[in-house]
Amino acid sequence: MSFTDLQFIFVFLPIAFLLYYFIPQRFRYAVLLIISLVFYSWGGLRNLWLLLLCTLFTYLAGISVIKNIDEGNALYGKVSFIIGVAGNVLILALYKYFFDKMPVGISFYTFSEISYLCDIYLSGIRPSSNPLDSVLYITFFPKVTSGPIVKFKDFKDQIHNAKVSRLGIERGAYYIIIGLFKKVLIADRLGEAYSAMMGSGSLTVSGAWLAMIYYSLQLYFDFSGYSHMAIGTASMFGYKFDKNFDHPYLSINIQEFWRKWHISLGDWFREYVYIPLGGNRKGTTVQIRNLAIVWILTGIWHGNSLKFAAWGLWHLAFILIYRFLIKDFYDRLHKVIKIICTNLVVFTGWIFFFRDSLGSAFSHMGNLFYSSQGFTNKETLFVFLQYFVLLIIAIICSTNIVDNIDKKFSYGKGKVWSVASIAVKIILLVVCVAEIVSSTFQTFLYFQF
């Protein structure tokens, strides 16, 4: 089930929330667990057994880790930790690289399971005595399919302390509506623009640029829209998740971009891979090695072909160039120039995502500078003009302009503006629902990863 399914918006979510809201507090987490399992198995039970098996394996590994540490058997505790992490990585690798179809969400819930073990072994977080707590952490339905990747130590204390509040419901509804807007009215339409450009024949130079820009904006609005809906849904049930995107296309360098894009994934690699390897504390050579490991792993986490590894190496190269070669010079440039340079690197890197192979990705990069079809043609111009207004709206909405306007008039100008802001969001919801009814369903892009 997808967050943009009408059955989720008007059937599953309202019923789940009402059940959760009216049940006594002491039973809520059990009801939420059932809701999460129903959500995950909505499209079929075939993958549920794997999710539960991995969760049970992770829970038993965590119990073994803490039991051995408590008894003074540090070595056995370490072995249990390694077996637990290796087992999860092996299962993910088997499905990602050797099977044609991956279970929904396996990349994300595997990282949650590894977070569970790392927080127990590295941070000394005690696992819950009730195994159902661990199951809820892994299967919690707002995050199980595409994140955010919430750390166990950030989730554990909320399990029995989450409280439904008016503020949480309002915040959740706001995030859900904004997420729908991003996905349905912007991302899906940008997907049409991208498909039209790629289907217009051999790409011109301007066509190659436009296809890259359309996809880059689509990916942002699609995934940030999903994250907004996940955060909003969790908020309605009394759980607080940190934001997963922070206007990344306003970043002034590649390092800042990765602090603002898919924040939960970056935090996961930093805390569980980069820092345990030594981070930047053991000299430049070790730091470069650690960065290389992180970015190669980040690349292959996204997919099982060379193009994803190349994408990881692409970002590694520009991070190293920035940190060790041009930082002093680059930081003195005007902010607008730095934003443009950062986005050129990032947008070009997304070519590895949307082209079918490594060869076609490099071919597309070449088309950015030369094409046998010339600089432009009537097909390219037609698509550009057809989606020109959408492109301008997407660029504006990828900045913080709309957010700043909403905050200023919703919270700083009294009841009239607050009511007007609510009315605008209701209109947005109606328009989004009408669009879902009238258009062909497009799944979230990150489901494929």
C-alpha positions as CSV (number, residue, x, y, z in Angstrom):
1,M,0.0,0.0,0.0
2,S,1.2,3.4,-0.9
3,F,0.7,6.7,1.0
4,T,-0.9,8.1,-2.1
5,D,-3.5,5.3,-2.5
6,L,-7.0,6.6,-1.8
7,Q,-7.6,3.5,0.3
8,F,-4.8,4.6,2.5
9,I,-5.9,8.2,2.8
10,F,-9.6,7.5,3.3
11,V,-9.8,4.0,4.7
12,F,-6.7,2.6,6.3
13,L,-5.3,5.8,8.0
14,P,-8.6,7.0,9.5
15,I,-9.6,3.6,10.8
16,A,-6.1,2.9,12.1
17,F,-5.9,6.3,13.8
18,L,-9.4,6.0,15.4
19,L,-8.6,2.5,16.7
20,Y,-5.3,3.8,18.2
21,Y,-6.9,6.9,19.6
22,F,-9.8,5.3,21.4
23,I,-7.9,2.3,22.7
24,P,-6.6,2.5,26.3
25,Q,-3.0,3.8,26.5
26,R,-1.6,0.5,27.8
27,F,-2.8,-1.4,24.7
28,R,-1.9,1.2,22.1
29,Y,1.5,-0.1,21.1
30,A,0.1,-3.6,20.6
31,V,-2.6,-2.2,18.4
32,L,0.0,-0.1,16.5
33,L,2.0,-3.3,15.9
34,I,-1.0,-5.0,14.4
35,I,-1.7,-2.0,12.3
36,S,1.9,-2.0,11.0
37,L,1.8,-5.7,10.1
38,V,-1.5,-5.2,8.3
39,F,-0.1,-2.3,6.4
40,Y,3.1,-4.2,5.3
41,S,1.1,-7.3,4.3
42,W,-1.7,-5.3,2.5
43,G,-0.4,-6.2,-0.9
44,G,0.3,-9.8,-0.1
45,L,1.7,-12.0,2.7
46,R,4.6,-13.3,0.7
47,N,7.2,-10.9,2.1
48,L,5.8,-10.7,5.7
49,W,7.5,-13.9,6.8
50,L,10.9,-12.6,5.8
51,L,10.4,-9.3,7.7
52,L,9.3,-11.2,10.8
53,L,12.2,-13.7,10.5
54,C,14.8,-11.0,10.1
55,T,13.3,-9.2,13.1
56,L,13.3,-12.3,15.3
57,F,16.9,-13.0,14.2
58,T,17.9,-9.4,15.1
59,Y,16.2,-9.5,18.5
60,L,17.9,-12.8,19.4
61,A,21.3,-11.5,18.3
62,G,20.7,-8.3,20.4
63,I,19.8,-10.4,23.5
64,S,22.9,-12.5,23.0
65,V,25.1,-9.4,22.7
66,I,23.8,-7.8,25.9
67,K,23.7,-11.1,27.9
68,N,27.4,-11.9,27.1
69,I,28.5,-8.3,27.9
70,D,26.6,-8.4,31.2
71,E,28.3,-11.7,32.0
72,G,31.8,-10.3,31.2
73,N,32.1,-12.3,28.0
74,A,33.1,-9.4,25.8
75,L,34.5,-11.6,23.0
76,Y,31.2,-13.6,22.7
77,G,29.3,-10.4,22.8
78,K,31.3,-9.1,19.9
79,V,30.9,-12.3,18.0
80,S,27.1,-12.1,18.5
81,F,27.1,-8.5,17.2
82,I,29.1,-9.5,14.1
83,I,26.9,-12.5,13.4
84,G,23.8,-10.3,13.8
85,V,25.0,-7.6,11.4
86,A,26.5,-10.0,8.9
87,G,23.3,-12.0,8.8
88,N,21.2,-8.9,8.0
89,V,23.7,-7.8,5.4
90,L,23.8,-11.2,3.8
91,I,20.0,-11.3,3.5
92,L,19.9,-7.9,2.0
93,A,22.7,-8.7,-0.5
94,L,21.0,-12.0,-1.5
95,Y,17.8,-10.2,-2.4
96,K,19.5,-7.2,-3.9
97,Y,22.0,-8.9,-6.1
98,F,20.8,-12.5,-6.7
99,F,17.0,-12.3,-6.9
100,D,14.9,-10.5,-9.5
101,K,12.4,-9.0,-7.1
102,M,13.2,-7.5,-3.7
103,P,10.7,-7.5,-0.8
104,V,9.3,-4.0,-0.3
105,G,11.3,-1.9,2.1
106,I,14.1,-4.5,2.7
107,S,16.9,-1.9,2.2
108,F,15.3,0.3,4.9
109,Y,14.2,-2.2,7.5
110,T,17.6,-4.0,7.2
111,F,19.3,-0.7,8.2
112,S,16.9,-0.4,11.1
113,E,17.9,-3.9,12.3
114,I,21.6,-3.0,12.0
115,S,20.9,0.2,13.9
116,Y,19.2,-1.9,16.6
117,L,22.3,-4.0,17.0
118,C,24.8,-1.1,16.8
119,D,23.0,0.9,19.4
120,I,23.1,-2.1,21.8
121,Y,26.7,-3.0,21.2
122,L,28.3,0.4,20.5
123,S,26.1,2.7,22.6
124,G,25.1,0.4,25.4
125,I,21.4,0.8,24.8
126,R,19.5,-1.9,26.6
127,P,17.1,-3.9,24.4
128,S,13.5,-4.1,25.6
129,S,12.6,-7.2,27.6
130,N,9.4,-7.4,25.5
131,P,10.3,-8.7,22.0
132,L,7.2,-7.0,20.6
133,D,8.9,-3.6,21.3
134,S,11.7,-4.6,18.9
135,V,9.1,-5.9,16.3
136,L,7.3,-2.5,16.4
137,Y,10.6,-0.6,16.0
138,I,11.4,-2.6,12.8
139,T,7.8,-2.7,11.4
140,F,6.4,0.7,12.3
141,F,4.3,1.4,9.3
142,P,5.1,5.0,8.5
143,K,8.8,4.1,8.0
144,V,9.0,0.4,7.1
145,T,8.9,0.8,3.3
146,S,11.1,3.8,2.5
147,G,12.3,5.3,5.8
148,P,13.2,7.6,7.3
149,I,15.8,5.4,8.9
150,V,15.1,6.1,12.6
151,K,17.8,4.9,15.0
152,F,16.7,2.4,17.7
153,K,17.9,4.7,20.5
154,D,15.7,7.5,19.2
155,F,12.7,5.3,18.9
156,K,12.9,3.1,22.0
157,D,11.7,5.6,24.6
158,Q,8.7,6.6,22.4
159,I,7.2,3.1,22.3
160,H,5.5,3.3,25.6
161,N,5.5,7.1,26.0
162,A,4.0,8.2,22.7
163,K,0.9,10.3,23.3
164,V,-1.6,11.6,20.8
165,S,-2.0,15.3,21.0
166,R,-3.8,18.1,19.1
167,L,-0.5,19.6,18.1
168,G,0.8,16.3,16.8
169,I,-2.4,15.7,14.8
170,E,-2.2,19.2,13.3
171,R,1.5,18.8,12.5
172,G,0.8,15.4,11.0
173,A,-2.1,16.6,8.8
174,Y,0.1,19.5,7.6
175,Y,3.0,17.2,6.7
176,I,0.7,14.7,5.0
177,I,-0.9,17.4,2.8
178,I,2.4,19.0,1.9
179,G,3.8,15.5,1.1
180,L,0.8,14.8,-1.2
181,F,1.3,18.1,-2.9
182,K,5.0,17.4,-3.5
183,K,4.3,13.9,-4.8
184,V,1.1,14.2,-6.8
185,L,1.1,17.8,-8.1
186,I,4.8,18.3,-8.7
187,A,6.8,15.0,-8.7
188,D,4.4,13.0,-10.9
189,R,4.0,15.9,-13.4
190,L,7.8,16.3,-13.5
191,G,7.9,12.5,-14.2
192,E,5.7,13.2,-17.2
193,A,8.0,15.9,-18.4
194,Y,11.0,13.7,-18.0
195,S,9.3,10.8,-19.9
196,A,8.2,13.2,-22.7
197,M,11.7,14.5,-23.1
198,M,13.4,11.1,-23.1
199,G,10.7,9.8,-25.5
200,S,11.1,12.7,-28.0
201,G,13.8,10.8,-30.0
202,S,17.5,11.3,-29.9
203,L,18.4,13.9,-27.3
204,T,19.6,17.3,-28.3
205,V,22.0,19.2,-26.0
206,S,19.2,21.2,-24.5
207,G,17.1,18.0,-24.3
208,A,19.8,16.2,-22.3
209,W,20.0,19.1,-19.9
210,L,16.2,19.4,-19.5
211,A,15.8,15.6,-18.9
212,M,18.5,15.8,-16.2
213,I,16.8,18.8,-14.6
214,Y,13.3,17.2,-14.7
215,Y,14.5,14.0,-13.2
216,S,16.6,15.7,-10.5
217,L,13.6,17.8,-9.4
218,Q,11.2,14.8,-9.6
219,L,13.4,12.7,-7.4
220,Y,13.6,15.5,-4.8
221,F,9.8,16.1,-4.7
222,D,9.0,12.4,-4.8
223,F,11.2,11.3,-2.0
224,S,10.8,14.4,0.2
225,G,7.1,14.1,-0.4
226,Y,7.2,10.5,0.9
227,S,9.3,11.6,3.9
228,H,6.8,14.4,4.7
229,M,3.9,11.9,4.7
230,A,5.9,9.4,6.8
231,I,6.8,12.0,9.4
232,G,3.3,13.4,9.4
233,T,1.7,10.0,9.8
234,A,4.0,9.2,12.7
235,S,3.2,12.5,14.3
236,M,-0.5,11.7,14.3
237,F,0.2,8.6,16.3
238,G,2.4,10.5,18.8
239,Y,5.8,9.7,17.4
240,K,8.4,12.3,16.5
241,F,10.7,11.8,13.6
242,D,13.4,14.4,12.5
243,K,13.1,15.9,9.1
244,N,14.7,14.0,6.2
245,F,15.2,16.8,3.8
246,D,16.2,20.4,4.4
247,H,16.1,22.2,1.0
248,P,19.1,20.4,-0.3
249,Y,19.2,22.2,-3.6
250,L,20.1,25.4,-1.7
251,S,23.4,23.8,-0.5
252,I,26.6,25.8,-1.1
253,N,28.9,22.7,-1.3
254,I,28.7,19.0,-1.8
255,Q,29.2,18.3,1.9
256,E,26.4,20.5,2.9
257,F,24.2,18.9,0.3
258,W,24.6,15.5,2.0
259,R,23.7,17.0,5.4
260,K,20.4,18.1,3.9
261,W,19.5,15.3,1.5
262,H,18.1,12.0,2.9
263,I,19.4,13.1,6.2
264,S,18.6,9.8,8.0
265,L,20.7,7.8,5.6
266,G,23.6,10.1,5.9
267,D,23.4,10.0,9.7
268,W,23.2,6.2,9.6
269,F,26.4,5.9,7.6
270,R,28.2,8.5,9.6
271,E,27.3,7.0,13.0
272,Y,27.6,3.3,12.2
273,V,30.3,3.2,9.5
274,Y,32.4,6.4,9.2
275,I,32.9,7.2,13.0
276,P,33.5,3.5,14.0
277,L,36.2,3.3,11.3
278,G,37.9,6.3,12.8
279,G,36.2,9.2,11.0
280,N,38.7,12.1,10.6
281,R,40.5,11.4,13.8
282,K,43.4,9.3,12.5
283,G,45.0,11.4,9.8
284,T,44.2,12.3,6.2
285,T,45.0,8.8,4.7
286,V,42.6,7.0,7.0
287,Q,40.0,9.7,6.5
288,I,40.1,9.3,2.7
289,R,39.8,5.5,3.2
290,N,36.8,5.9,5.5
291,L,35.1,8.3,3.0
292,A,35.8,5.8,0.2
293,I,34.2,3.0,2.1
294,V,31.1,5.0,3.0
295,W,30.5,6.2,-0.5
296,I,31.1,2.8,-2.1
297,L,28.6,1.3,0.4
298,T,26.2,4.1,-0.2
299,G,26.3,3.5,-3.9
300,I,25.8,-0.2,-3.9
301,W,23.1,0.2,-1.2
302,H,21.0,1.9,-3.9
303,G,21.4,-0.8,-6.5
304,N,23.2,-3.8,-7.8
305,S,24.7,-2.4,-11.0
306,L,28.0,-0.6,-11.7
307,K,26.2,2.6,-12.3
308,F,25.3,3.0,-8.6
309,A,28.9,2.3,-7.6
310,A,29.9,4.9,-10.1
311,W,27.5,7.3,-8.6
312,G,29.0,6.7,-5.2
313,L,32.5,7.3,-6.6
314,W,31.3,10.4,-8.3
315,H,30.3,12.0,-5.0
316,L,33.4,10.7,-3.3
317,A,35.6,12.4,-5.9
318,F,33.9,15.8,-5.6
319,I,33.9,15.6,-1.8
320,L,37.7,14.9,-1.8
321,I,38.3,17.7,-4.4
322,Y,36.3,20.1,-2.2
323,R,37.9,19.1,1.1
324,F,41.5,18.8,0.1
325,L,42.1,20.8,-3.0
326,I,39.8,23.8,-3.6
327,K,38.0,24.5,-0.2
328,D,39.8,27.8,0.6
329,F,39.3,29.2,-3.0
330,Y,35.8,27.8,-3.3
331,D,34.5,29.2,0.0
332,R,35.3,32.7,-1.1
333,L,33.0,32.5,-4.1
334,H,29.6,34.2,-4.2
335,K,26.8,32.1,-2.6
336,V,24.8,31.9,-5.8
337,I,27.8,30.6,-7.7
338,K,28.4,28.0,-5.0
339,I,24.8,26.8,-5.2
340,I,24.9,26.5,-9.0
341,C,28.2,24.6,-8.8
342,T,26.9,22.2,-6.2
343,N,23.7,21.5,-8.2
344,L,25.7,20.9,-11.3
345,V,27.6,18.1,-9.5
346,V,24.5,16.7,-7.9
347,F,22.2,16.9,-11.0
348,T,24.9,15.3,-13.2
349,G,25.3,12.5,-10.7
350,W,21.6,11.7,-10.9
351,I,22.2,10.7,-14.5
352,F,23.6,7.4,-13.1
353,F,20.2,6.8,-11.5
354,F,17.9,7.4,-14.4
355,R,19.9,5.9,-17.3
356,D,19.8,2.1,-17.8
357,S,23.5,1.4,-17.7
358,L,26.9,2.9,-17.0
359,G,27.5,3.3,-20.7
360,S,24.2,5.2,-21.4
361,A,24.9,7.4,-18.4
362,F,28.3,8.5,-19.8
363,S,26.6,8.9,-23.2
364,H,24.0,11.2,-21.6
365,M,26.8,13.2,-19.9
366,G,28.4,13.6,-23.3
367,N,25.1,14.9,-24.8
368,L,25.2,17.7,-22.3
369,F,28.0,19.2,-24.4
370,Y,27.5,17.7,-27.9
371,S,24.8,15.9,-29.7
372,S,24.4,14.8,-33.3
373,Q,20.9,16.2,-33.1
374,G,22.2,19.7,-32.5
375,F,21.5,22.1,-29.6
376,T,17.7,21.9,-29.9
377,N,14.8,21.0,-32.1
378,K,11.1,21.4,-32.3
379,E,10.4,18.4,-30.1
380,T,12.6,19.6,-27.4
381,L,11.1,23.1,-27.5
382,F,7.6,21.7,-27.5
383,V,8.2,19.7,-24.3
384,F,10.0,22.6,-22.7
385,L,7.1,25.1,-23.4
386,Q,4.5,22.5,-22.4
387,Y,6.1,22.1,-18.9
388,F,7.6,25.5,-18.5
389,V,5.2,26.8,-15.8
390,L,5.6,23.5,-13.9
391,L,9.4,23.9,-14.0
392,I,9.3,27.4,-12.6
393,I,6.9,26.2,-9.8
394,A,9.2,23.3,-9.0
395,I,12.3,25.5,-8.8
396,I,10.5,27.9,-6.5
397,C,9.1,25.2,-4.2
398,S,12.5,23.5,-3.9
399,T,13.7,26.7,-2.1
400,N,12.6,27.9,1.3
401,I,10.5,30.7,-0.2
402,V,7.1,29.0,0.2
403,D,8.0,27.7,3.7
404,N,9.0,31.2,4.8
405,I,5.7,32.7,3.5
406,D,3.6,30.0,5.1
407,K,5.3,30.5,8.5
408,K,5.1,34.3,8.3
409,F,1.4,34.5,7.5
410,S,0.2,31.5,9.4
411,Y,1.9,32.2,12.7
412,G,2.8,35.9,12.8
413,K,-0.4,37.7,11.5
414,G,-3.2,36.5,13.8
415,K,-6.3,34.3,13.3
416,V,-7.3,35.6,9.9
417,W,-4.1,34.5,8.3
418,S,-4.1,31.2,10.2
419,V,-7.6,30.4,8.9
420,A,-6.5,31.4,5.4
421,S,-3.5,29.1,5.7
422,I,-5.7,26.2,6.8
423,A,-8.1,26.9,3.9
424,V,-5.3,26.8,1.4
425,K,-4.1,23.4,2.7
426,I,-7.7,22.0,2.5
427,I,-7.9,23.2,-1.1
428,L,-4.5,21.5,-1.7
429,L,-5.8,18.3,-0.3
430,V,-8.9,18.4,-2.5
431,V,-6.9,19.1,-5.6
432,C,-4.4,16.3,-4.8
433,V,-7.3,13.8,-4.3
434,A,-8.9,14.9,-7.5
435,E,-5.5,14.4,-9.3
436,I,-5.1,11.0,-7.8
437,V,-8.6,10.0,-9.0
438,S,-8.1,11.3,-12.5
439,S,-4.5,10.2,-13.2
440,T,-2.5,7.0,-13.5
441,F,-0.9,5.9,-10.3
442,Q,2.9,6.4,-10.1
443,T,4.7,4.6,-7.3
444,F,7.3,6.4,-5.2
445,L,10.7,6.3,-6.9
446,Y,12.6,5.1,-3.8
447,F,10.5,1.9,-3.6
448,Q,12.9,0.6,-6.3
449,F,15.9,1.0,-3.9
